[in-house]
């Protein structure tokens, strides 16, 4: 099929490359000229394992191309995906201005019947606004559908090519049939595709992310309680997760969630509920717990150093909000760094891929960005593990002890064995562990 994808960010580029992989002719469009130039020269503007190889392959096969012109890409397309950004506004609601603007641009360009699909995460009712924006600028035939993405940063290519489920919200039978045909190569088992009305599809993405975020905040609440009663959250977590009704995924205590999805989507679903005269108290609590959790490691540092970080050097391992990505949006590590600097500490930081984005986000000359993990730890009075990159899981503790000014590890992701670390002469502080 002939497909256009508006937006070459994380969702748009993975979607475009994934659809091209099965032989569709795809054009990815972005108004950012420099970004399109990068993509045409083989440079992916963000880190995502396997994506550069996939893009190179489908480009070589002639199934994927890039453009800065909606007017050029849309007229021949049978299906157009809207994959532009929906950042949180000052009130926590999703900012739909880019979606509506893109929809209008698409409307002006369509020629024959076209299915316009919202791929971005958008609140309930967005499809109606998209339909209105298109209808205001064209009399050509079209249908609007919802196809929310379920891509994990760090494993997005695999998620797209081997999806756990595909959600399609379509009120027009033609739109449903065309999307079913488009996704047929990915639907090995029939129960993996869920057809529904558009409003249900729009809400499904928010419901899924809200539930996952709830599990994270819940186990962090349990971790806080464990510290107060002398229990070990790791033992509790394993036993609770063994219940098949609960499962072990997302019940890992730590310093809170971040990234481009959970914080934004929790805020948006709270606002959506409020707009319909309902208070989503669980989601509000999830957000409150997560905000508090981001400060836990800093509180532990202050207690360890008697209430002051003045004159101390803090090493930070991991800057991205999770491993296998360079995304630092809402990353807990950055809040810890800001808080430590405000309290007089010097910070030495390292991340395998996220340093450029962290440097831009922090905008601070006070942070020393190291070339490797051990360089970051040199002369440090404490080492904070903030992102559980594989490269940090088996460090040489004896070497660390020699190069650090004081042997103290603050494990924000509970990836180390406390007994082993203490056996090397370190003070060990984890989350929810005695």
C-alpha positions, 0 to 999 in steps of 0.5 A: 500500500502507499503510506505517508507518515507525518512526523519523523520523531520516535513514533513516526520513524519507527512506524514508517520503517516498520511498514516499509519493511513489509513492502509498503511504499512509505514517505516520511514527512517532516518540516524540519529540513535539517532532520530530513537531511540527516535521515537522507544521509543515513543519520538517525536523530535519536538512539534506538537499537536496530532502527538505523539498520532497518531504515538502511535496509528499506531505503536500499530496497526502495520502500522508504523515502523522506520529504519536507512536503506534505503536498508532495507526499499525501496525494498518492497515499492511501493511508496517512498517519499523523505522528507529530508531538503532543506535549503537555501544556501548562495545565497538563493537557495534551497540546494538540496544535501540531496534530490539528495543523498537520491534519489541515495540511493533509486535508488540503493535499488529499485527492482520492479517498484517504484514511487519516490515522492518529498515531500520536497519543491523543485524548478522547475526542481528538479524532473528531477535531481532526475530522473537523480540521480536514473537512474545513479545507477539503470536499474530497472523501476521507475517513479518520481512524485511531491506531495508538502506538505501543512502542517501548523506547529501547525495543521499539523495532521489535515491538512494531515488527512483532506486536503484542497487540494492534488496536484499531479504532475505526467507524468507517468500514472502508478505513477498518478494511484498509488498516486490517490489510495494512497490518495483515503481515503482523497479525499472526494470531487473530486475537492480536488485533482489537477493532473498536470504536475510535473513542475506545481506541483513543482511551486504550493507550492512556489506560495502558500507560496509566496502569503500568505507571500505577504498578511502578508507583505502587511498588515504590510505596511498598519500598517506602514502607519496607524501609520503615518496618525493616523489610526487604522490598526485593523479597516482597516484590519477587513473591508478589510478582509470582502471582500470575494475576499480578505478574512481575513486570513493572513492579521494580522499585527505583527513583521513579519513571520518566520519559516522553510517555508516562508523565505526559499521559498521566497528566493528560488522563487526569485532565480528560477526566476533569473535563468530564466532571470526574476526578481520577484519584488513582492517577493523581496519586500515581503522579504524586508518588512518582514526583516524590520518588524522584527526590528519594535518592537526594534525601538519602544522600543528604542524610548520609552526609549530615544534611549538607553536600557542600564540598562533596563530589557526587558521581552519577551513572546513567542519565537517560530515563531508562536503558537503551535510549538517549531520551532524558525527558523527565529523567530522574537523574537530571533532577538528582543532579540539579538538586545536588548542585543546588546544595553545593555538590560537584557532579561527575556524570556518565551515560553510554549514549545520553550525554549530548541530550543531558548536556543540552537539558541541564545547561550547566557548566558545573557538571563534568561529563566523563568519557567512561564510568570509572572516570566519572567515579574518580574522586567521588564521595558517593556514586549514584546509580540512576539508570540500569544500563547493562554496562553498569551491572558488573563493575570492578568494585575494588577498582571503584574503591581505589579511585573514589574519595569515599566508598558509598554507592546509592543504588537507585535501581536496586541492581546490586547485591547489598551483601556483595557491595558491602563485602568490598568495603562500601556503604550501600544504600538502595531503595526499600532495602534494610 
